[in-house]
Amino acid sequence: MSIPASAASPNERSAMQVARETALGEISDVLLNFEHTISRAKKALARVRKLGGDQNVELALIEAIADLERTHKRLMQDTYYAGDSVRLI
């Protein structure tokens, strides 16, 4: 006789739960890399400004930082805060 899913041990996770946790772990790694990249780009911008660097480099870094921050935010919203809804692109 099989045990109903609702009667299973509370410590056991379904394959779907394990897959979701694994996927979110991957997203967490990507977000961490984004955060590191944003931080590094901001440091580079500050250094370029301090040294009186090329204006084109400054503008490129400013735009890159903005793009990275938008992508970071969208990735978080589309994964952690999306709930069970499906996003149609």
N, C-alpha and C positions, 0 to 999 in steps of 0.2 A: 504494500500500500504506500503510495507516495504522500509526502507531506505537502499540504497546500502552501503556496508562496507566503500567505499571510501568517502561517504558523512556523515558518522557518526561523532560524536563530536570528536575532536582531543584528548580530555581528556579520552575518553573511550578506554580501553585496551581489546584486545581479550583474550579469555580463554587461548590460547597458550602463549601469552605474560605474562599473570599472572603466568602460570605454570613455564615458564622459569625464571621469576624473583624470584619465590619461590625456585626453584632448585638452582639458583645462590646464594641465601641467605644461603641455607644449605651449599653449597661449601665454602662460606665465613666463616661460623662458623667453619667448619673443618679446613680450612687454618689457622684461628686464633689459634685453638688448637695446630696445628703443630708448629706454630711460638712460642707459649708459651713453648711447650715441648722442642723444639730446644734450646731456651734460657735457660731453666732450666737444660738441659743436659750440656750445655757449662759451666754454673755456677758450676755444680757438678764436671766436669772435672777440672776446675781451682782449686776448693777446694781440690780435691783428690791429685792433683799435689803439691799444697802448703803444704799439710800435709804429703807428702811423702807416699802416699797410695800404694796400691797393683797395680803392673804393669798390671795385667790382667783386673782390673777394669778400668784403663786408656784406655787400648786397646778396651775394650767393649764399653766404652763411645764414643771413637773416631769413631768407626765403626757405632754405633747407630746414632750419629750426622750426619755422611755422608749419611746413609740410609734415615734418616728423611728429610734431605735437598733435596735429589734426589726425594723422593716421593712428597714433597711439590712442587717442580718445575714441576714435571710431572703432578700433579693434576691441577696446574694453567694452564699449556700449553694445557692440554686436555679439559679444560672447558672454560676458559676465552678467549683463543687465538685459539681455534679450528675452529671457524667460523661455517659454515653450513656443513662442511665435516663430514663424518661418519668415525670413527676410527674402523678398523677391527682388532681384537686381534687374 
